[in-house]
Amino acid sequence: MSGSLRVALCELDTAWEDAALNRERIDALLDGAEREQAHVAVLPELAFSGFTMTPPADDRAEPFLREQARRRKLALVAGLVGGRGEQPTNDALAVGTDGAVLARYSKLHPFSFAGEHKHYRAGDSLPLFELAGFRAATLVCYDLRFPEVFREAALQGANLFFVIANWPEKRVDHWRTLLSARAIENQAYVVAVNRVGSDPHEAYAGASRVVDPLGEVLLEGPGTADLDPGRPAWLRERFPALRDVRTDRYRLVP
């Protein structure tokens, strides 16, 4: 596919609160992405710690990701603990092939059902970034249940959504359904990576996916898929549903 973006879905069996071991496992997964000649590799939410409510201060995570991207000439999207001070944030970091940060997104919707809001501060912005002909946004796990944030990004031109997660196996059917819905309703690609394995509280089934703007599942599970940067625009022109969004009614950013 000429001019395509090859994405690598890196399903990590995240070691519980063990950043050093997770760096080793991430390094091995990125070896595989590099062999597959991926342009961007995507890792799960909180990839250096797991979904812990005692978030560790890990000053090595971001430099590690930036060095991996620079050394491999491979863009990355990965989850890590961010922020400083009283409460940290649950972040998705997008890094370019030169190691520069493309976007830093803090999860807008902490998972209050599990008490995440007591340990992680909610984000307050939705940064978009350019990547190989796409305008992209990153979202984190529970954000998937809030279609308005995806629509806000789409109305600002986003045509590619990266969703990183620690989504439990017992609700994996919701995960699959919502990923398809977010792709269809926003006429955008959705690239979603969930962890595998287990932690002291949950088991995780992976079920990472690439969904195209028409809702077709291009890939499930670890592996690579090629995305056509022209496809969202082609669809939005042929079936211009986004033009009919009532931004005055729903108070969304046009």
Backbone bond lengths (Angstrom), bond angles and torsions (degrees), N, CA, C in turn:
res aa  C-N    CA-C-N  psi(-1)  N-CA   C-N-CA  omega(-1)  CA-C   N-CA-C  phi
1 M - - - 1.459 - - 1.523 108.64 -
2 S 1.288 116.68 110.10 1.462 121.47 -174.82 1.520 110.75 -66.90
3 G 1.333 115.88 132.83 1.451 120.32 176.47 1.510 114.44 72.91
4 S 1.325 118.21 15.29 1.458 121.26 -176.14 1.528 111.36 -83.16
5 L 1.317 114.89 163.53 1.459 123.05 174.65 1.521 107.73 -106.76
6 R 1.322 116.65 117.91 1.462 120.30 178.98 1.524 109.36 -92.01
7 V 1.331 115.18 119.65 1.460 120.92 179.85 1.520 109.45 -105.96
8 A 1.326 116.19 139.78 1.457 122.46 176.54 1.520 108.72 -110.95
9 L 1.328 116.81 123.74 1.456 122.52 178.08 1.526 108.04 -92.86
10 C 1.310 116.52 113.20 1.466 122.92 -173.73 1.522 109.68 -107.15
11 E 1.319 116.15 94.04 1.465 120.39 179.90 1.528 109.09 -80.37
12 L 1.310 115.25 114.14 1.458 122.28 -174.87 1.524 110.87 -100.11
13 D 1.324 116.30 131.43 1.471 121.55 167.90 1.528 105.65 -85.05
14 T 1.313 115.43 89.17 1.466 121.42 -169.59 1.516 110.88 -70.82
15 A 1.323 116.81 125.30 1.456 121.78 176.52 1.526 109.18 -75.37
16 W 1.310 116.90 131.97 1.459 122.25 -173.16 1.538 111.41 -65.79
17 E 1.315 114.95 113.72 1.467 123.04 174.75 1.533 112.39 53.47
18 D 1.322 116.02 37.09 1.469 120.60 -179.44 1.530 108.42 -128.57
19 A 1.317 116.39 85.05 1.463 121.38 -173.91 1.528 111.70 -62.65
20 A 1.329 117.85 -39.37 1.462 120.83 -177.24 1.530 110.89 -63.24
21 L 1.332 116.57 -45.10 1.461 120.09 179.08 1.525 110.31 -66.56
22 N 1.316 117.25 -38.45 1.461 119.43 178.37 1.522 112.24 -65.77
23 R 1.321 117.93 -34.66 1.470 119.17 175.06 1.525 110.40 -62.00
24 E 1.322 117.62 -40.07 1.465 120.61 177.84 1.531 110.64 -63.27
25 R 1.322 116.65 -44.41 1.463 120.03 -178.22 1.530 111.17 -67.89
26 I 1.321 116.51 -38.89 1.463 120.46 177.69 1.518 110.39 -64.33
27 D 1.311 116.87 -42.68 1.458 121.10 178.41 1.532 110.80 -56.69
28 A 1.325 116.63 -42.95 1.469 120.51 179.35 1.528 111.06 -66.53
29 L 1.324 118.05 -40.26 1.462 120.54 178.07 1.525 111.20 -64.75
30 L 1.313 116.75 -38.46 1.461 120.20 179.58 1.524 111.48 -70.63
31 D 1.340 117.13 -29.11 1.468 119.35 171.12 1.525 109.74 -56.65
32 G 1.333 116.03 -44.44 1.449 120.29 -179.93 1.515 112.57 -65.75
33 A 1.331 117.19 -41.81 1.465 120.92 178.33 1.524 110.93 -62.14
34 E 1.317 115.44 -38.85 1.467 119.83 179.26 1.526 110.74 -66.55
35 R 1.331 116.75 -40.96 1.463 119.88 178.46 1.530 111.17 -62.84
36 E 1.313 116.68 -33.43 1.470 121.34 179.71 1.530 112.28 -82.24
37 Q 1.331 116.03 3.37 1.462 122.74 177.61 1.537 111.87 58.87
38 A 1.319 114.97 39.60 1.461 120.47 176.03 1.521 110.06 -69.66
39 H 1.326 115.39 152.98 1.458 121.03 173.75 1.521 111.92 -94.37
40 V 1.336 116.32 -28.74 1.466 121.60 177.85 1.519 108.19 -143.21
41 A 1.324 116.16 136.11 1.457 122.21 176.32 1.526 108.34 -112.99
42 V 1.326 115.35 139.53 1.460 121.37 -175.04 1.524 109.19 -120.22
43 L 1.333 115.11 128.77 1.459 123.35 -179.54 1.530 109.75 -115.31
44 P 1.328 118.32 162.24 1.469 119.78 -174.53 1.534 114.59 -73.03
45 E 1.313 113.37 176.31 1.467 123.87 171.61 1.532 110.15 -59.44
46 L 1.338 116.04 141.51 1.472 122.42 175.58 1.528 111.37 44.33
47 A 1.327 113.80 54.10 1.463 120.83 -171.73 1.520 113.81 -68.79
48 F 1.320 118.23 -15.26 1.456 120.07 -177.89 1.528 113.07 -100.36
49 S 1.345 116.94 -4.05 1.462 119.03 -173.94 1.519 114.30 -140.91
50 G 1.344 118.60 -22.43 1.448 120.87 -166.16 1.523 110.06 80.88
51 F 1.327 115.86 173.37 1.464 121.98 -174.42 1.530 109.70 -81.74
52 T 1.312 114.71 71.35 1.450 121.88 -177.59 1.518 111.37 -94.96
53 M 1.325 115.78 146.41 1.463 120.86 175.01 1.526 111.72 -94.10
54 T 1.318 116.34 7.72 1.474 121.00 169.97 1.523 106.98 -120.56
55 P 1.343 116.50 70.30 1.471 120.58 -172.80 1.520 112.25 -60.75
56 P 1.317 116.66 124.45 1.462 119.87 -179.28 1.522 111.45 -79.09
57 A 1.306 116.13 149.98 1.466 120.34 170.44 1.525 107.18 -80.03
58 D 1.326 116.54 113.22 1.458 121.43 -176.23 1.520 108.75 -124.68
59 D 1.313 116.30 92.24 1.458 120.75 -177.76 1.521 112.59 -75.29
60 R 1.329 118.01 -6.79 1.466 120.60 -176.92 1.523 112.54 -93.09
61 A 1.332 118.20 -16.11 1.464 120.39 -172.36 1.527 111.84 -62.93
62 E 1.318 117.82 -52.99 1.463 119.46 -177.58 1.525 112.31 -65.14
63 P 1.337 120.24 -47.45 1.475 118.57 176.36 1.530 112.89 -58.38
64 F 1.330 116.56 -35.72 1.455 120.53 178.07 1.528 110.21 -61.84
65 L 1.330 117.42 -48.10 1.467 120.86 -179.70 1.518 111.35 -62.76
66 R 1.314 116.54 -42.41 1.464 119.85 -177.71 1.525 111.40 -66.77
67 E 1.316 116.17 -37.79 1.466 119.61 178.27 1.531 110.80 -69.66
68 Q 1.342 116.64 -40.74 1.468 119.91 177.55 1.526 110.49 -60.21
69 A 1.329 116.71 -44.04 1.472 120.25 -179.89 1.520 110.90 -63.18
70 R 1.317 116.01 -45.68 1.474 120.96 -177.52 1.522 110.84 -65.38
71 R 1.315 116.74 -44.65 1.466 120.77 -176.53 1.521 111.96 -67.97
72 R 1.315 116.04 -36.96 1.466 120.10 -175.73 1.529 113.06 -94.71
73 K 1.352 116.98 -8.01 1.473 120.99 -173.52 1.532 109.66 56.09
74 L 1.333 115.35 47.14 1.448 123.66 -172.70 1.523 108.77 -132.82
75 A 1.332 118.03 118.58 1.461 120.41 175.84 1.529 109.15 -68.01
76 L 1.326 116.33 149.96 1.459 121.81 -176.33 1.519 111.02 -133.38
77 V 1.326 115.92 146.67 1.461 123.36 166.05 1.521 105.91 -128.73
78 A 1.334 116.98 124.95 1.463 119.81 -175.17 1.516 110.35 -153.05
79 G 1.330 115.14 154.99 1.453 121.02 178.51 1.510 112.19 -97.02
80 L 1.328 115.13 143.52 1.459 121.40 179.31 1.517 109.48 -158.57
81 V 1.318 116.23 164.49 1.460 121.89 174.77 1.522 108.36 -75.54
82 G 1.307 116.31 127.35 1.462 121.08 179.20 1.511 110.92 -121.63
83 G 1.319 114.69 -177.00 1.461 120.28 176.98 1.512 112.68 76.22
84 R 1.275 113.96 166.68 1.465 122.03 178.80 1.523 108.06 -140.95
85 G 1.309 116.71 168.19 1.452 120.15 175.28 1.513 111.94 94.25
86 E 1.330 115.57 -145.04 1.445 121.29 -170.98 1.528 112.83 -62.87
87 Q 1.329 116.54 -46.97 1.462 120.98 -179.75 1.517 110.09 -129.88
88 P 1.315 117.22 131.20 1.466 119.93 174.74 1.523 110.47 -76.23
89 T 1.317 116.40 178.60 1.454 123.20 176.88 1.524 109.09 -122.85
90 N 1.314 115.12 156.15 1.463 122.92 176.77 1.520 106.05 -97.83
91 D 1.323 117.57 103.71 1.458 122.28 -166.48 1.528 113.29 -109.00
92 A 1.323 113.97 152.49 1.466 122.80 164.83 1.518 106.95 -113.88
93 L 1.308 116.22 124.53 1.456 121.98 -178.76 1.524 109.02 -110.10
94 A 1.336 116.09 127.72 1.465 121.85 173.74 1.522 108.12 -107.50
95 V 1.320 115.98 127.13 1.460 122.61 -174.71 1.531 108.72 -124.95
96 G 1.325 116.62 134.92 1.450 121.48 178.96 1.513 113.00 -81.58
97 T 1.309 116.50 173.96 1.459 121.63 -176.52 1.524 112.88 -67.30
98 D 1.333 117.37 -15.34 1.463 120.63 176.13 1.523 112.15 -93.63
99 G 1.342 117.03 3.90 1.454 121.50 -179.97 1.509 114.19 87.10
100 A 1.325 117.60 -1.74 1.464 120.70 179.28 1.525 110.19 -79.08
101 V 1.332 115.84 146.45 1.461 120.61 177.88 1.533 109.28 -75.39
102 L 1.325 116.01 124.11 1.461 122.00 177.60 1.521 111.28 -87.65
103 A 1.325 116.45 -37.51 1.460 121.26 179.60 1.522 108.76 -161.86
104 R 1.325 113.89 147.19 1.464 120.92 175.18 1.532 106.45 -128.46
105 Y 1.306 115.17 112.61 1.461 121.13 -175.66 1.522 109.42 -113.66
106 S 1.325 116.88 130.74 1.465 122.02 174.88 1.520 108.99 -103.68
107 K 1.304 116.48 128.84 1.470 123.89 -175.37 1.526 111.29 -48.07
108 L 1.314 115.41 121.37 1.465 120.62 -176.97 1.519 112.47 -74.94
109 H 1.331 116.79 -27.15 1.460 121.07 -173.35 1.532 110.25 -124.53
110 P 1.325 118.99 83.60 1.468 119.06 173.34 1.533 110.02 -58.36
111 F 1.319 114.94 146.31 1.461 121.87 -173.22 1.533 109.04 -81.14
112 S 1.331 116.29 88.82 1.464 120.74 -173.69 1.527 112.06 -64.78
113 F 1.330 117.41 -27.53 1.469 121.67 178.34 1.528 111.04 -55.79
114 A 1.342 116.48 -33.31 1.468 121.28 178.69 1.537 111.99 -101.66
115 G 1.333 117.42 5.92 1.457 120.52 179.41 1.512 114.44 81.22
116 E 1.333 117.39 14.34 1.469 119.55 -177.53 1.522 111.84 -60.22
117 H 1.327 116.94 -34.39 1.470 120.64 -178.04 1.520 112.90 -63.62
118 K 1.323 117.70 -18.56 1.461 121.35 178.31 1.529 112.02 -81.95
119 H 1.315 117.01 -14.68 1.460 121.46 -173.68 1.526 113.98 -121.12
120 Y 1.325 116.21 -21.91 1.470 121.17 179.54 1.530 108.65 -126.82
121 R 1.295 115.90 133.68 1.459 121.90 177.94 1.527 109.62 -78.27
122 A 1.326 117.16 138.19 1.465 121.48 178.37 1.516 110.40 -69.69
123 G 1.306 116.79 144.02 1.458 121.59 174.08 1.515 110.93 -74.12
124 D 1.337 115.58 171.47 1.466 119.18 -178.59 1.527 112.39 -138.96
125 S 1.336 117.73 15.25 1.468 119.81 179.16 1.515 109.77 -146.01
126 L 1.337 114.40 161.75 1.456 121.58 -177.86 1.525 108.37 -130.34
127 P 1.331 117.62 82.22 1.466 119.74 -177.49 1.525 111.82 -73.25
128 L 1.317 116.14 140.21 1.463 122.51 173.44 1.520 108.50 -110.53
129 F 1.317 116.78 157.56 1.457 120.19 -179.21 1.519 109.72 -148.38
130 E 1.320 114.77 157.48 1.463 121.69 -179.69 1.534 109.39 -94.08
131 L 1.330 114.87 136.69 1.463 120.08 179.91 1.518 109.25 -149.66
132 A 1.325 115.91 105.38 1.466 122.73 171.83 1.528 112.89 51.01
133 G 1.329 116.26 47.90 1.454 120.41 177.81 1.512 115.21 89.93
134 F 1.325 117.16 -4.12 1.459 122.24 177.17 1.525 110.35 -105.70
135 R 1.322 114.69 154.82 1.463 121.75 166.36 1.523 105.95 -109.74
136 A 1.322 115.58 115.52 1.464 120.59 -165.44 1.523 111.94 -117.16
137 A 1.335 113.79 155.84 1.460 122.56 172.48 1.520 108.35 -134.66
138 T 1.316 116.27 151.36 1.458 121.11 175.20 1.526 108.88 -113.82
139 L 1.323 115.49 137.70 1.461 122.50 175.63 1.524 108.39 -130.24
140 V 1.342 116.14 161.09 1.456 120.25 -173.39 1.531 110.68 -127.29
141 C 1.309 116.79 116.18 1.457 127.43 166.38 1.535 113.36 45.20
142 Y 1.323 118.30 -102.99 1.467 123.63 -175.00 1.527 112.56 -56.93
143 D 1.334 117.83 -24.41 1.471 120.65 174.23 1.526 111.67 -52.61
144 L 1.332 116.93 -26.97 1.454 121.53 -176.17 1.527 111.82 -60.53
145 R 1.332 117.22 -24.99 1.467 121.34 -178.97 1.531 113.01 -82.41
146 F 1.332 117.56 2.82 1.461 121.68 -175.75 1.529 108.94 -121.28
147 P 1.339 117.43 89.48 1.463 120.24 -173.99 1.517 113.65 -63.03
148 E 1.334 117.05 -23.15 1.464 118.91 -176.31 1.518 112.83 -64.68
149 V 1.325 118.36 -31.64 1.463 119.31 -179.31 1.530 110.26 -72.31
150 F 1.317 117.47 -36.02 1.459 120.77 174.79 1.526 110.36 -65.48
151 R 1.323 116.75 -42.57 1.451 120.25 -179.56 1.533 110.46 -65.52
152 E 1.313 117.55 -39.39 1.464 120.19 177.25 1.527 110.57 -58.30
153 A 1.331 116.14 -44.48 1.464 119.72 179.33 1.525 111.08 -66.59
154 A 1.331 117.30 -41.23 1.464 120.51 -179.97 1.518 111.38 -61.89
155 L 1.326 117.02 -38.63 1.461 120.39 179.60 1.526 112.06 -70.70
156 Q 1.324 116.30 -15.20 1.462 120.72 173.30 1.527 111.33 -97.27
157 G 1.324 116.15 10.80 1.458 120.48 173.25 1.506 116.13 103.70
158 A 1.325 118.90 -1.13 1.464 119.82 -179.45 1.527 110.27 -64.09
159 N 1.319 116.18 131.52 1.468 121.34 176.48 1.527 112.12 -127.55
160 L 1.335 115.49 8.70 1.459 122.14 177.26 1.526 107.94 -146.09
161 F 1.335 115.52 124.23 1.455 121.38 177.83 1.524 109.83 -114.99
162 F 1.324 116.08 126.34 1.456 121.73 169.26 1.529 107.32 -97.95
163 V 1.322 116.20 125.96 1.467 121.46 177.52 1.523 107.45 -120.69
164 I 1.329 116.42 119.83 1.462 120.67 179.01 1.521 108.27 -113.99
165 A 1.344 116.58 145.06 1.464 117.60 -167.51 1.517 113.44 -153.48
166 N 1.339 112.96 160.23 1.461 125.13 159.27 1.535 105.19 -121.55
167 W 1.322 115.40 73.03 1.477 121.91 -173.04 1.520 109.02 -95.44
168 P 1.331 118.85 120.69 1.467 120.29 -171.43 1.525 113.55 -69.27
169 E 1.313 114.65 150.77 1.459 122.06 -177.17 1.527 111.71 -57.88
170 K 1.330 117.93 -35.90 1.461 120.23 -174.79 1.529 113.08 -66.81
171 R 1.353 117.15 -15.97 1.469 120.15 177.19 1.531 111.29 -119.26
172 V 1.314 117.12 26.61 1.461 120.06 -173.97 1.529 111.98 -68.26
173 D 1.340 117.92 -27.40 1.468 118.91 177.10 1.525 110.75 -65.30
174 H 1.319 117.57 -36.22 1.469 120.70 175.41 1.528 110.20 -62.86
175 W 1.303 115.94 -42.97 1.469 122.12 179.02 1.528 110.43 -54.85
176 R 1.314 116.47 -51.79 1.462 120.30 -177.50 1.533 111.14 -62.83
177 T 1.312 116.63 -44.19 1.459 120.64 -178.07 1.521 111.73 -65.04
178 L 1.311 117.33 -45.01 1.460 121.16 -177.15 1.526 111.74 -68.80
179 L 1.313 117.75 -35.11 1.467 119.60 176.65 1.527 110.59 -61.35
180 S 1.325 116.27 -44.30 1.466 119.22 178.63 1.524 110.94 -65.01
181 A 1.314 116.74 -41.27 1.465 120.00 180.00 1.523 111.56 -61.76
182 R 1.334 117.16 -44.61 1.466 120.15 -178.58 1.531 110.64 -63.86
183 A 1.331 117.87 -36.27 1.467 120.61 177.74 1.520 110.97 -67.85
184 I 1.330 117.03 -47.96 1.461 121.08 -175.81 1.519 111.48 -65.07
185 E 1.333 117.03 -47.98 1.466 119.32 -172.74 1.525 112.67 -71.62
186 N 1.340 116.65 -22.17 1.463 120.26 179.25 1.523 113.21 -107.44
187 Q 1.330 117.22 1.37 1.465 122.62 178.68 1.533 109.90 49.38
188 A 1.329 114.25 52.51 1.461 122.07 -174.47 1.522 109.65 -140.86
189 Y 1.324 116.00 158.04 1.454 120.66 169.81 1.530 109.66 -72.91
190 V 1.319 115.54 143.07 1.458 121.98 170.38 1.524 107.72 -122.80
191 V 1.322 115.70 121.94 1.465 123.02 177.29 1.523 106.32 -114.20
192 A 1.317 116.04 112.17 1.461 120.90 -170.77 1.522 110.67 -124.50
193 V 1.331 115.41 130.41 1.466 120.72 -179.76 1.521 109.38 -125.79
194 N 1.326 115.17 124.29 1.453 123.58 178.73 1.524 108.74 -115.34
195 R 1.305 115.81 150.24 1.464 119.18 178.96 1.527 110.90 -74.63
196 V 1.314 116.07 166.85 1.457 123.11 173.06 1.526 108.61 -121.27
197 G 1.342 115.75 176.76 1.460 120.44 178.92 1.511 111.90 86.19
198 S 1.317 116.79 -149.80 1.462 121.28 -177.79 1.512 110.07 -149.76
199 D 1.326 115.12 162.45 1.459 122.09 172.26 1.528 106.74 -128.73
200 P 1.316 120.68 -174.16 1.465 119.87 -178.30 1.528 114.66 -63.39
201 H 1.342 117.94 -9.70 1.460 120.18 -173.81 1.523 114.27 -119.11
202 E 1.338 118.66 -31.51 1.451 121.41 -170.93 1.530 111.47 -142.37
203 A 1.339 114.60 159.54 1.464 122.14 167.69 1.521 107.82 -107.77
204 Y 1.347 115.96 149.74 1.459 121.92 -174.00 1.528 109.69 -129.03
205 A 1.329 115.61 134.43 1.463 120.60 -172.66 1.515 113.48 -101.28
206 G 1.321 118.45 1.87 1.459 118.66 -175.77 1.520 110.45 73.17
207 A 1.327 116.67 -102.25 1.465 122.04 -178.73 1.521 111.39 57.50
208 S 1.325 116.47 32.93 1.460 120.79 174.95 1.521 108.80 -60.53
209 R 1.331 115.42 150.23 1.464 118.77 -172.58 1.518 112.03 -146.83
210 V 1.324 114.04 151.97 1.452 122.30 163.25 1.517 106.72 -117.98
211 V 1.330 116.02 121.85 1.462 122.10 -179.71 1.523 108.22 -118.14
212 D 1.332 116.68 132.83 1.457 118.88 -178.31 1.532 110.50 -87.70
213 P 1.343 118.73 173.00 1.462 120.50 -173.10 1.521 115.35 -63.25
214 L 1.325 117.55 -15.87 1.464 120.70 175.71 1.527 112.51 -94.93
215 G 1.325 116.76 0.43 1.455 121.00 179.42 1.511 114.60 93.50
216 E 1.319 118.03 4.02 1.463 120.67 178.07 1.522 109.65 -74.92
217 V 1.325 115.93 131.90 1.463 120.93 177.63 1.524 108.21 -82.84
218 L 1.324 116.10 112.17 1.459 121.48 -178.30 1.528 111.71 -84.89
219 L 1.326 116.44 -25.51 1.462 120.55 -177.22 1.509 108.21 -159.38
220 E 1.342 116.06 137.56 1.460 120.15 167.96 1.511 107.89 -128.57
221 G 1.328 115.06 134.51 1.449 120.87 -178.13 1.510 110.78 94.56
222 P 1.323 118.05 -177.88 1.454 119.86 179.46 1.522 110.93 -67.54
223 G 1.313 115.32 152.99 1.455 120.59 179.85 1.507 110.76 144.36
224 T 1.331 116.41 -164.20 1.458 120.70 -178.00 1.523 110.05 -126.99
225 A 1.328 114.80 153.57 1.466 121.95 175.43 1.516 108.14 -144.50
226 D 1.319 115.87 150.98 1.464 122.17 179.69 1.519 110.04 -103.95
227 L 1.321 116.56 129.07 1.458 122.89 -178.93 1.521 109.43 -109.02
228 D 1.311 115.95 136.52 1.461 123.04 179.46 1.529 109.09 -95.23
229 P 1.329 119.07 113.43 1.469 120.05 -176.72 1.515 113.78 -64.90
230 G 1.326 118.02 -17.73 1.455 120.20 179.13 1.522 114.16 -85.71
231 R 1.320 117.53 -14.09 1.469 119.88 -172.46 1.533 113.37 -66.80
232 P 1.335 120.97 -45.00 1.470 118.41 178.92 1.528 112.69 -59.44
233 A 1.338 117.31 -43.23 1.464 120.20 179.99 1.526 110.55 -64.22
234 W 1.330 116.70 -40.48 1.475 121.10 177.72 1.523 110.76 -58.28
235 L 1.328 116.31 -46.24 1.458 120.12 -178.93 1.525 111.23 -69.04
236 R 1.318 116.90 -43.51 1.467 119.94 -179.04 1.528 111.99 -63.62
237 E 1.314 117.13 -27.63 1.464 120.53 177.04 1.534 110.83 -77.92
238 R 1.316 116.54 -40.79 1.470 120.43 -178.04 1.527 112.02 -74.31
239 F 1.333 116.53 -34.01 1.475 121.37 -178.72 1.532 107.33 -135.14
240 P 1.334 117.49 82.11 1.466 121.87 -166.73 1.529 114.33 -82.13
241 A 1.316 116.69 57.01 1.464 120.98 -177.11 1.527 112.29 -63.20
242 L 1.327 117.39 -34.33 1.468 119.56 -177.20 1.524 112.14 -64.51
243 R 1.331 116.59 -23.11 1.468 119.12 177.92 1.526 112.00 -67.09
244 D 1.325 116.53 -20.42 1.461 120.87 -176.08 1.523 114.00 -96.08
245 V 1.322 117.15 5.18 1.460 120.27 178.13 1.531 108.98 -64.65
246 R 1.325 116.60 131.57 1.461 121.43 -179.97 1.528 109.41 -87.11
247 T 1.317 116.12 83.22 1.468 119.40 -179.61 1.529 111.40 -65.32
248 D 1.322 117.57 -27.46 1.460 119.67 177.19 1.521 110.98 -69.66
249 R 1.332 115.89 -34.07 1.469 120.47 -177.83 1.511 111.43 -77.65
250 Y 1.323 117.43 -41.08 1.456 121.03 -172.78 1.521 113.25 -101.54
251 R 1.314 117.02 0.43 1.458 121.81 175.11 1.532 112.38 57.91
252 L 1.304 115.10 38.59 1.459 120.12 177.56 1.519 109.33 -93.84
253 V 1.312 115.87 153.52 1.462 120.86 -179.51 1.520 108.35 -70.71
254 P 1.345 118.71 123.03 1.468 119.97 -179.69 1.508 111.50 -74.89
